Amino acid sequence: MPQSDSLAALPIFQASLSANQSPRYIFSSHNGTRLVVIQDDIIRWCSLLTDPSYHSLNFSRHLVLDDTFHAISSASGDLLCFYSDQEIFVMEIPWGYLNLGDVSIQDAFQVFHYSVDELELGSNSPIKKVLFHPKSYNDSCIVVLKNDDTITMFDILNQQEAPIILNKRNSSFGLDARVNDITDFAFSKDGLTLYCLNTTEGGDIFAFYPFLPSVLSLSEKDLGWILNKSLVMYESLNATTDYKVKRNITKQLQFVSKLHKNWDSKLAKVKIDDEYRLVKMQGPFTINPFPNELYDFTASKITTIPIDNQQNEIVCVSFDDGSLIILFQDLEMSMSWDVDNYVYNNSLILIERIKLQQKEMKSLTALPDQLGKLYVTLESSVHQLDCTSWTSVLSKCIDESDLNALADVKFVSKFEDIATIHQLSNFAYINWNDKSSLALISKEKLTIQNISNHKKEQSLNAPAELDTNVNSDKSDTGKRGYEISFTQPINEILSLNESFQKVCLSPCERIIPPADRQLPLKNEANENQLEIFTDISKEFLRKIIKAQSLGVSIYNRIHEQQFELTRQLQSTSKIIAKDEILQKKLEAQTEKWNSQSSRQAELMTRFGKLTENLSKVAESDKFKEQNISHGEMEWFKEIRNQILQFNGFVHSQKSIQQDLSYLKRELIRIESETINADKKSQNEWDELRKMLEVDSKIIKECNEELVHVSQQLTTKTQ
């Protein structure tokens, strides 16, 4: 079976039976081994490493997804965020929880809710984009960009803490240092820089650095990297450095030193004071050289692409003419907190420009498990921009501080099609059976694309039929014990049943006016009645479809339960068949056990008597005053001699080991000298041979010359 086929057959990808075409999303984490699928307002999750069967949780009591919502996942895969332009919901994925039937338990997994109407938490401007802070401890911080260009940080696990609002409009008169027209933003790989894309002048890049959550997750390696970088920048200051730069770099070193002092080594985290979280934008970045053709167009999206497992990255910006520009930050910028219009080392160099045929790009996505690769989502297709041909060389040159290898590098990326899918919701990277795949999902379709060797894609357009043979191998009651093989959790079916019961109890949406009720159906003006009947028929048809969906789920469950009952009866039959063998073994083992027990009892009795005798001997004055016999003295003397002899052996062994070590070193030295002498002798012999060859050639030429002269003399004498 092809890898994509077997992957698509996983129970978590079971197609929806609902008539409602609700949005569907897919997310992955832990190097593509943990999956989350969202459909019909139900979260499904599973771990491919432990058990491919999934668990589910219905969240329709809190939120009903529609096309106005977007969905994102935290890097750890523990939290999901659903947001529209008016509100935000954050939910925890119940990894490790099995029994989720209790409503109170379900409510506990909604960890955060925010609406723009809550004026005490910020402006009522619509929400444009939401991101999880990649360096927040336990994914506790979300970052919100609004249409009024403010950027807000919410602590979702400590809602008593007031949000931090940046880039606010200055209420005082005069020039305002805030940046307007922010169309997109993205985090750097280290999570400490937030790049903002401004479109006032077409496409400028600004940055918040440092951009910090209330509790920063920081490893020892990252802390050392920040400290070393700050020390190098501080030592590079001189008399000609601008005082603003000196002030910021000095404050940066003080801040990093404070991080080092307050860092919790056990939990790898540090608490950040609010004064260090209130930062101002720096920039704009210079882009050198900037393509002249792009001055007439506007930037639309920005993202960062990691190129190695260190801190190196490249920046990608898209434009509305279908262009992608790949940039690299060639200078190290400093942190800045309270300086307006601060510019220091805000520089990007242009590496490559790619022009696409289609102009409108829906998203730019860099997967953390795909270094040097960018996925570009268009209207009905997904493409891969592969920069690994030169990013690997660039990363090596940066780490080794040697740019000579870049002289022979062609900065040309490979752009290729991945899959075609209409109205794509999102996609996720999956690592299964040591192969890399991309799962692309929309309302109607799921496509599994193998990106390891680009095998032929496989699409799922219809609900998958139940195949009891998929799980037939689970009847093995080996080391893992007996496992139940239901493809759909019971709480998901109960949730569908509860939803259907509510629909059945609700009255018809269309109410027939009393005047129309009295009219016979057959009349000259029955258009209104026909319209009412049409609407009522559509409503009942939706209920029937929902009932059929529930019925199919129940039928599949009953079919699986019949199969499960068969498996259980087979397992029970095997256990009963082994009962006679177990009884025979039990009798033999019982007899052996009784024999060993009686022997143990006898030994314990003898041991008790021996202990009693030893106690009497120890308490007796007769034995205390009795002299040591000659035999005992000889015995102790022999023990002493054996100890002395053993110690002598130890010293002799140590001396021999030292002699052997010395001999080994001398042999290695002699061997190396012999090799060198042999090489020298060989070289001298080669030189002598060459000299003899030259001399032989000279003698030969002299002989030829003498013969020639002799012939001439002979000729002349004649």
N, C-alpha and C positions, 0 to 999 in steps of 0.2 A: 504494500500500500504506500503511495507517495506520502511524503512527510506532510504536505499541506492538507491532504485528504484526512489523515489521522488526526491532525490538529483541529480541523474543522468539525470532526465528530465528537469533540469533547462536550460533555453535558452543558457546560456553562454557555456554549454558543447555541443552545437550543432556541429555535426561532420563536417569536411571540405568536400566540394564538389569539391575541386581542384584535378586535376590529379597529381599535383606535390607533392611528399611526402616530404614536408619541415619539419624541426624539430618543435616539439610542447613542450611547457613548461607550468607549472602551479605554481602559487605562492599565498600565503595567508598572511594576516596581521590582526592586531587588534583582536587577540585571535581567528583567523580562521573565521572571519565574513566578511572580504573583500577579494574578489577573483580577480585574474588576470590570463588570459589564452592567450597564444601566439600561433598563427598558421597562416600559409599563409602570413607571414610578416604583420600581423594585431594584434594589442593589443586589447583584450577585457577586460573590467573590470565591476564589479558590487559590490554592498553592500547587503549582505543577510539580514541585519537588516532593511533596508529601502525599497529597490525595487530589486527583483531578476532579472529583465530584465537588459540587459547589454548595454554599449556603446562601441564604437570601434574607433580605429585610425590606419590608414595604414602608415607604416614607410618605405615602399619599396623604396621611393625616396632617402633615406639616407643609407639604409642597406638592403641587401638580405641575409637572414639567410641560412646557409648550415651546414653540419656536422662539419666544422672546428670551429664553434663558440660554446661558452658556455654562459649560462645566469644565472644571480644571481639577487636577489632583496634586497633592503635595509630593515632593520628591521621595519621601519615605513610603508613600502609598497608604498612609494611615488616615488621611483626611480627604474629603471631597468638598468642593466649593461650587455652588450653583448661584449664578448671579444674572440679573437682568439690569435694565437701566434704572430700576427703582429699589431693588432690594437684594440682599445677599443672605444665603443660607450656607452654613458650614456643618457638615455631618461627619461623624467618625465611622470608619468601617470596622465592624465588630470582629476583627481577627481574634481567633481563640475562643469566641463565644459560640455555643451550640444551641442552647434553648433560648429563643428570642420570641416566644409566644406572648410573654407578659408585656402589656402596653406600656407600663411604667419603665420597663427596661428599654423598650424601643425609644421612648421619649428621651432617655438619658443620652442617646447617641446624637441628638441634635445639639451641638455644642455652641452655636452662635447664630444670631439673626440680627440683621441690620436693615433699616429702611431709611431712605433719604428724607422721610418726613420727621425723623428724629433730629431736630435742629440742634439739640445740645451736643450731638456727636459730629457736627460739621454742617456744611452747606447743604441745601436741598437740590443742588445741581445733579442731573442724571449721571449715572455711573457709566464710564467708558470701558474700563478694563480692570481686572483684578488679578493679582499674582500672590502666591505664597512666597514669603521671604525665605530663600534657600538656606540661610544661616541662623534662623530662629530656632531656639531650643524647643523640641517637641512640636515643631511646625506651628508655633503659637502666634505668629504674626502674619497678617495679610496686608497687602499694599493695594490701595484703591486709587485709580486715576479717574477724575470726574471731568465733565465737560467744561467746567470753569477753570481747568488746568491746575487745580489743587491736587496734592498727593497726600493721602491719609494712611497712617499706620494704625491698625487695630490689633490689640492683644486679645485674641479670641478666647484664651483660657483664663484671663483675668479681666473680666468686663468691668470691674470697678475702676480700672485704670483708664484715665482719659486718653483719647487717641491723640497722636502727634500729627499735626497738619502742617505741611510744608508748601512753599511756593504760594503763600496767601497774598492777596492783594493788600498793598499798603494803604492804610486809611489816611495817611498824611499827604499834604500837597507836595508837588515836586516830582522828580523822576522816580519811576518805580523799577526796581531791579528784578522784578519777577519775570519769568519766561512765559510767554503766551503761546497759544496754538500748539500745544503738545498733542501729537496725534498717536504716539505709541511710546512704550518704554520697555526696557529689558535689563535683567541683572547680568553682571559679569560672572565669570566662572567662580571666582573666590567669594561671591555673594556680598562684597563690601561696596561695590559701585553700582549705581542705578543709572543707566544711560537713558536719556530722554530725547526723543526726536521732535524737533520744532520745525514747523512749516511756514513760519512768517516770511522767511526769505527763500523759501523753496525746499530747504532741507539742511538744517543745522543740528549738530549733536551737542547736547549739554550733559552734565553728569552731577549726581549727588555722590560725594565721597568724603567721609564714610557714611554709608546708609545703614543704620544699625537698629536692630530690634531691642526690646527691653531686656531680653536674656539672649546673649549671643552664644551659639554653639561653636566652639573653637578647639581644634585639636592642638596638641603640642607642636606638631610640625608647622601648622599654619601660624601659630603664635610666634614661633621662632623666625618664620619667613617675614612676618610683618615687622618684628623687632629689628632684624638685620637690615631690612630695606629702609626703615626709619633712621637707623644709625648711619647708613651710607649717605642718605640725603642730608642729615645734620652735619656730617663731616665735610660735605661739599660746599657748605656756606662760606662765603668770603665777604670782603668789604664792599664789593660791587653788587651784592645781592639785594634786591628790593626788600624794604623793611616789612611789607606785607607777607612776602614769601618767608622771610626769617621768622616772623611771628607765627605763621601757620605750621612751619616745619618744627619749630620749637614746641608748640602745643601738641603736635602730632607725636613727638617723642615722649612728652609727658603723658599723653593719653595711653600710648602703647606700654609704657612702663607701669602705668596703673593697671592695665589689663594683665600684665605679667604678675603683678603683686596680688590681685584679687582673683586670679584664675583658679577654678576648682578642678584639680587634676583628676579626681575620681569620676566626676560627671562630665568633664570636658566642656565646661560652660563658664560664663562670667556675666555678672549683672552690669548693665549699662545705665549710667545716670542720664536723666533727661537732657541735661545741658550738652551732652555729647551727641544726642540724637537730633537736636535742632540744627540742621545744616542748611547751607545755601548752595544754590547751583553754581558751578564753575564752567567756564567755556564762553563762547563756542569753540569746538575743536577745529583746528585747521585740517583740511584734507588736501594732501599734496601728492600728485597733481590731480586737480578736480577736472573731470571730463567736461569740455566746453559744451557738448551736446545736451548735458543735463541741466544747464542753467535755465532752460525753457520748461522744465518739468518739476514736479513736486514729489518729495519723498513720501512714502506711505507707511512703511513698516521697518522695524529694526529688531535685530536679534544678535546673539553672540554664539559662536561655534567653538566648542572646546577642541583643541588639537592634540592634547596629550593628557596624561594623568596628573600633571603638575598644575601650574596656574596659567599656562599659556592659552591664548584664545585669539580668534579673529572676529571682527565685527562685520555684519552683513546688513546693508540697507537696500530696500527696494524702492523703485520710482514708478510713477504712473504711466511711463512709456514702455514698461516691461523690462526695465534694466535692473540688474543686481550688481552692486559694487561691493567688493571684498576689501576690507580695511584692516590695518594692523597698527596698534598703538606702539610707536617707536620710542616714546619718552615716558618716564615715570612721573605721574602727577602727584601732587601732595594733597593731604587732607585739608579741607577748608570748612570752617563753621560759620563765621559771622562777617565775612568780607564780601561786599557786593561786587558784582562784575569781576570776579577773580579769574585770572587766566595765568596758568603756569604749567608749562609742558603739556598743554592740551593739544596734542598733535596726533594725527592719524595719517598713514601713508596708504596710497591706493595700490593694491596688489593686482587686482583683476576686475574687469567689467564684463558681465555676461548679459547679452540682449536676448530676451525671449520673444517668441512670436505673439503670444497672448499678453495683453497689457495688464489685466486685472488679476492680482494675486490675493487669494483669500487669507493665507497665513504662511509664515516662515517658521519652521519647527526644527530645532536641533535636539536630537535625542541624546541623553547623557551617556548612553551605552554605545553610541555610534560616533567615534571621534573623527573630526575632519569631514563630516557629512551634514548636509542641509537638505531638508525635505520641503519642497515648494508645492503648496496646494493651490490649484487653479479651480475653475468653475466645476469641471467634471473629471479632473485627473490629478494625479500626484506624481511629482518628478523628484529625482534625487540629484543633488549637486555634490559630486564627489571631488574633494580637494586633497585627498590623501596622497596624491602623487607628489605634492610639494610641501604639504603641511608637516609630514614626518621629517623631512630634511630641515625645514624651518625650526621645528621644535628642537632637534638635535643641535643645530647651530646656536640657538639661544642658550641651551643648557651648557654647552661647551665653550660659549663665548668665542666662537670661531665662525666667521661668516664666509670663509673661503669656499665652502661647499655650495653656497648659493649662486656662485658664478655660472655653474653649469646646469642650473635648474630652470626648467620652463614652467612659468606660472600659468598653466592652462588646466582648468578643471574639467571634469567629465560630467556632462549633463545628459541624463537618460530618463526614460519613462519607467515608472514603477507599476502603475495600475490606472485603469479608467473606471470611475464610479461616480454616479450622479448624486449631487447634494450630499457630499461627504460630511459627516458629523465630526469625526476625528479618527486618529489611528494610533496604534501602540506597537511597540517593539516586543516581540516574544522570543524567548530563548528556550527551546524545547528539543530534547533529544540531541543536544549539541549542535543545533542548527538555528540560524537566525531567520525570523519571519516578521512580516509586517501585517498586522490585522487592521483592515480598513472597514469602517462601519458607517452605514447610513440608515434611514428609516426602513428601507425595503431590502437592504442587501448587506451581506458580510463577505468580504474578500480576504483570503489568506494568500499573501505573496511571499514566496521564499526569496529572501534577499541575499542568501549565501551563494547560490549559484543560479538564481533567476529561473527557477523552474516555472512551468506553466501554472498560471493562477487558477484558483478554483473559487467559484461564486456560489453563494447560497441564496436562492431567490424564493424558496418555498419552505414551509415548516418541515423540519427533519422528521422522518418516520422513526418510530421507536424500534430499535434493534436490540433484542434481548441478547444476541450473541456478543455484543460489545463488552458486556460485563460478565460473560459466562466464565471467564478465567478467574473471576473473583471467588468462585466456589472453593477454591483451595484454602483450606483452613490451616495454613502453615504457621510460620512463626508469628505473623501479624494477627492471627486469630480470625474469627469469623467476622466478615464485613457485610453490611447491608448495601445493596446495589440499586438504590433508587436514584433516577436521573433528576427528578424534580423534588425539592424539599416539600414536606407536608405543609409548612407554614405559608409557603407561596400559594398552594392550592386553597388553603383556608382564607387567605387574603383575597383571592379571586372570588371565592364564595361569598365572603362578607360584602365585597363590592357589588356583586350581583344581587344579593338580598336587599341592599339599600336601593338599588335601581328598581327592583320589583315593588318595593314599598312606596316609592315616590309616585305621585300622580302624573298624569300626562301633562306635558308642558303646554300644549295647545288646548285651550278651553273653548268649548263650543258655545257661542252666544245662545241665550234662551230663545230668541226669535228664530234662529236657524234650526233649532231642535224641532219646532212644531211643523216645519215645512216638509212635505213629502220629498223623497229623493228624486222622483221623476217630476221635474217642473222645468219651465222654460229658462229660468235663471238659476241654475244649480252650480255655477262656477265656484261660488264660495264654498258650497258643501264639498265639491270635489277637491278643492284646495285643502280644506280642513282634513278630509279623509287621507289625502296624500301625505300631509305632515304627520298625522297620527300613524299612518302605515310605516313611514320612515322611522318614527320613534320606536314602534314595536319591532321593526326589523333590526334596529340597533340592539334592542334588548334580546331578541332571539339570537343574534350573532354572539352577543356576550354569553348567553346561556349555552350556545353550542361550543364556544371556546372553553367554558368551564366544564361542559360535558366531556369534551375531548381530553382535557387534563385529568378529569376523574377516571375516564375510561383507561387512559394510559397508566394511571396510578394503580387501578385495579389489575390491569394486565401485568404490571410489574410486581404487584403483591402476589399474584398467582405464581409467577415465576420465582419470587422470593420464598413463597411457601414450599414450592417444589425443592428448592435448594436446602431449605431448613429440614424438610423431611428426609432428604438424602443424607444430610449431615447427621441427623438423629439416627438414621438407620445404620450409618457407619459406626456411630458411637455404641449403639446397642450390639452390633455384631462383634465389637471388640470387648464386650462385657465379659464373655466366657473366658477369653484369654487373660483379661485382667484379674478375674477371680482366681484362676490357676496360679498366676504370678503372685497374687496377694497371699495365697495359702503358703507358698514356698517362702516368700519374704517374711510372713508372720512367724513361721517356724524358725527361720534364721534369726529373726529379731528376738524371739523368746530365748534362744540359745545364747545370743550375745548379751541379753539383759541379765540372764542368770550368771554368766561369767563375770559381767561387770559387777554384780552384787557380791560375788565371792572376792574379787579384787578389792572392792571397797572395804570389805570386812578385814581382809589381811592388811590393807593400808591403815585402817583404824587401829588394829593391834600394834602395828609397827610404830605408829605415831605415839601410842600410849607408852610403849617400851622406851622410846627415845625421850619422852618427857620424864619418865622415872629415872633414866640414866642422867639426864641433865640436872635433876633435883637432888641426886644422891651425893653426899659428901665423900663417900668411899671412892667413887670414881674421880672426884675432883682432886683428892690427895694422892691417888695412885701414880707412881712414877711411869714415865714413858718407857716402854720395852725396847730392847735392842732391835727387834724387827721393825718397830715403828720408826726408830731413828734412822735405820738404813733406808726405809721407804721415803722419808722426808729428804734424806741426803740425795737419793736418786732423783727425786723431783727437782731439787735444786740444780743438780748436774744437768738434767735435761733442759732446764730453763737457760742455764749458762751456754749450753751447746747450741740451743736455738738462737740465742742472741748473737753467738759467734757466726752462725750461718747467715743471719741477717746482715751483719757487717761485711762478711765475705761476699755476699751477693751484691751489696751496694758497691764494694770495691771493684768487683768484676764488671758491673754495669758501667762504672766510670771508665774502666779500661776499654770496654767494648765501644763506648761512645767516642773515646779518643781515637781508637783504631778506625772507626767509621769515618771520623772527620779527616784523618790522615789519608785514608784510602780515597776519599772524595777529592782531597787536594792533589794527591799524586795522579789520580785519573785525569783531573783537569789540566795539570801540568803536562802530563804525557800527551794529551790531546793537542795542547798548544805546541809542544815540542814536535809532535808529528806534523802538525800543520806547518810549523816553521821549516822543518826538514823538507817537507814536500815542496814548499815554496822555493827553498834554496835549490833543490834539485831541478825544479821547473826553470828557474833562472839559469842554472848551469847548462841545462839542455838547450835552452834558447840561445845562450852564448855559443855553444858548440855548433849549433845549426848555422848561426851567422858566420862563425869562423870557417866552417866547412864550405859555406857558399862563397866566402872570400877566396879561400884556397882554390876552389874550383874555377872561379873567374880568373885567378892568377895563372893557373895551369893553362886555361884556354888562351889567355893572352900570350904566355910564353910559347905555346905551340904555334900561335899565329905569327909571332915575331920570328921564331925559328924557321918557319916556312918562308917568310919574306927574305931572311938572310940566305937561305938555301937558294932561293930564286935569283937573288942578286949575285951570288958567287958563281952561279952557272952562267 
